[in-house]
Amino acid sequence: MQADISFLSLFLEASVLVKLVMLTLLGLSIISWAVILQRQKVLKTARNQSIKFEDKFWSGVDLNKLFQELSARGDSNDGMGRLFVTGFKEYSRLTKLSGSMPEAVMDGTARSMRVTLSREIEELESNIPMLATIGSTSPYIGLFGTVWGIMNSFIALGAVENATLAMVAPGIAEALIATAMGLFAAIPAVIAYNRFTTKIEKLEMSYVNFMEEFSSILHRQAYTKKGTD
């Protein structure tokens, strides 16, 4: 009897609708894990590159040399490196155009870096909402399969005169597997979503702090240049 009530046999004997529910949940689980592994790699790389860039930036390196080095990399820059390149490039351009107007230079530089920051955060958050969707909907999809399976079991039970536990158990087990699969898909997605959201918030805070510190350096340079003109 125990050999008959296996996952494979229950799946094969399930109704078409319950099979679709199980396959849907399996697909959602696969998608969830693919997103989790991909985002984990992206966020880890972003964090490591931020630490590496900050160490180099605060080591006393000449900003012009650092800008030339990062500009030569092109699109390979991301995170703080891209913020630095965008800010320094806009600062240099506006300094030549605005001359003795440090306020205009700093306003333009800050706007440019804010746009880049928004794009960086948007890239980090890519596919993260999908985890929230999978985490919130999977239990309900599984519950739908469970309700449908139990309903069919009781309908079949009502069609016989002498019902036994052996007749009901497979149908109920089949139905409960749908709920279990829903939870299996939802739990990792919710945990990963919360974890990634926290990591992105920390990265965003470190980017904002760098922007403020970098802006302060450029602000001093702008007024120093004004004083020497």
Steps between C-alpha positions, in 0.01 A plus 500: 500500500780740589669428167185606316477836677812657355546847360523376142195277526297775667602743226409256222164421659414863570243686297613712206445824691703386802778384265506846342518656845794279598685567175438872537641498852799297387565754226469790744743328735756457221461864395533611862825311554641628169428859606641437848830364370534773237418787737725355769792514259417853381463644850815330625696639205357849556595491868854380431554761229372776729746402772784479247415837349470674837838367607656638183310830513602578857859385450591850383506424128481797266139544389595588144704182464222295657249655262717421197551144620129436554398678181725267303299203631179633347187303585686263730461753782206470735394614845729758655734493202222610268384764748852638519548508122161665445551758774858590410421521129205732560702705748783549251260593222304750709815652645611594151156632406396673823831655591455675834160348588571218750132469596398422143788255466408311816126494421566352157749249637258387771214457251719295272607268781142462625390379157785249495414389853140439397614284208740303717232423759255408226755255361563349844125458557449324166283186543479552878125581484451163329610329822238696694235398248596133515517510879157655535310304235647148522322403826166606353563305180586196710194554717283514191636162391438362850141621512431359155658164585313464829176599330547227241583249775178571686298489179646157426439399862134590471459272200575180697301338777782366717781753522834408652811699592692324224260649247531855633870514594647520148273787399571698816874432473492614139327818605739574787803458273381804307508709818843361589634593156354848537685548827815350351493765227396787727728468803838532321362784287383700802824443692710600198284806430541631854872426500563662161290804588713555810821464299379743235406754766849476649661537159280798421596662830869447428451652152319802647770548763768487233310755291484737796868459581605532135279808460669658800841447339381649171332784687828598664680479167237717333532778758878468507506544124267801532729657756803463276326645193 
